[in-house]
């Protein structure tokens, strides 16, 4: 890659050079070189619970006050208090496994690498990061953590090839909300080929609870332009419904409909209090990564 920043390279080119975790590291390293570093809060700890003393426990972990009052030896357990708790909510439905050009990544392949880069960036900020993958149901859930091994758990979940037909975001958001009881960041990565209220209702609920919500709307360039020529058969990958049409006859109406749908998503999500970003699968990963990072910086 010479000295080129990976976050600014063609996504298909860099994806061909290594596995998800390798690409994510290159992208984040490139992204961070382009940032002016700002002071970061360090680790602190908050008390979690007591447990009985066991032989081998370090004396400094004993709660001497309880020992003096009750003649019981108990150990204080702590949990990491991180700067932020973030959950990535990734759409892995059948419609995401599509590309309009074999030279480009599918929407899902792009989204997986983007999710990995966002997760790694947040982990390097000492934030707790989790991941939920969904289609018609929640396929996998990794609770937010900042401890060693979390990166491997997230990458292992992203490597799971499972994906179904339909898309329902409501259950995924509901589970994500349960995983993050205090204020945090939620990043939805999806092509948004689903019912608006299935996204808007949980977004409003999360915002009401004080969470920051970012929606990264992933589209293939062919979905916006309908550049195909001649006769074509258009098939819905989630329902199997098929319609034959000549793209030249419907191109203008199609493009207008797509522009209207994008504008409607942007407006409705803004009213719900979410940050919206349209992401094209031919755009460098640094573009949506910057938006997610900016949202993270707005939280204390």
Secondary structure, DSSP 8 states (H G I E B T S, - for coil): -TT--GGGS-HHHHHTTS-HHHHHHHHHHHHHHTS--------EEEEEEEEE--TT--GGGB-HHHHHHHS--EEEEEEEE-S-EEEEEEE-SGGGS--SSTTS--HHHHHHHHHHHHHHHHHHTT-EEEEEEESSSEEEEEEEE-STTHHHHHHHHHT-----S----HHHHHHHHHH--SS-EEEEEE---S-HHHHHHHHHHHHHTT-EEEEEEEE-HHHHH----SEEEEE-TTT--EEEEEHHHHHHHHHHHHHHHHHHHHHHHHHHT-EEEEEETTS-HHHHHHHHHHHHHT--
